[in-house]
Amino acid sequence: MSFAIVTDTAGNLPNRLLRQRGIGVLPLSFSVDGVEQSVPTQEEFDAAGFFAAMRAGARVVTSQVPPQAYLDCFSPLLAAGRDVLFVSITSGISGTYQSALMAAKELLETYPGRRIRCVDTGTASLGEGLQALRAAELRDAGKTLDETVDILEEERFHMCSVFTVGDLKYLRATGRLSGVGALLGTMLDIKPILKGDETFHIVLAGKVRGRRRVIEELAARYEKYAVAPEEQLVGVAHCDCRADADALIALLRRGRAPKDVLLVDYEPVTGSHLGPGSLALFFRGDAEVRSR
């Protein structure tokens, strides 16, 4: 392999895919009622238990990745003579990307002959994870580090991240959505449709009444905006609402069916900001899909 690829655990990729595609992972951390924890693998994560605890009032707090974590993750790769591509959770909701840039600067003083490139994916969960898989595809096809970065930085604007939440209070509490918008949605019992926009922030994309209707709206956005769906691996992530995720996937396959669907439980860091009952869809659209 010409260079190493590392993503963070917010990318939501199962261990089997990380191993198959030769992708390393930087662990994020969180605390539950003051007890610090690292993000477990998809295979080890008790999603039902975690989101049940949130429903019962458990306080989940996320934290910045400590500088030493980057050094521990990147140093062995650099010492082995490999350059590194870090595919990061969006800078719109996390400081991980900026911290990676600072760590890279420090590391390259120790390994002056090596290179570290960082890509801000502009999204999280499988929106990020699918871009990490794309990086592996490009690398394995013979693209150089710089060529891969150039392609990712252009294609990230094609990644549609659209989702709904069970309760807007979690986004309001963490400052990811305005308190006014959260209060309005709660008062009217309207289900929000949210998205990652072209500036890498979470914005309100629409409102509908009823859970079934919001699932249909997520599928309708895919039907309208997905480019070459028959060639795509589409991502669906949920916070302990598997029946809704299955209903969404059934709708996707009824129309312009994707090549395949990757279904995962939201990992705890990003999932804690969205809250129980959240459901997200990730797919590739055209260059304007984030602004629609």
Summary of the structure (lengths in Angstrom):
residues: 292
radius of gyration: 18.5
end to end distance: 37.5
largest distance: 58.5
contacts: 1027
relative contact order: 0.16
helix: 46%
strand: 24%
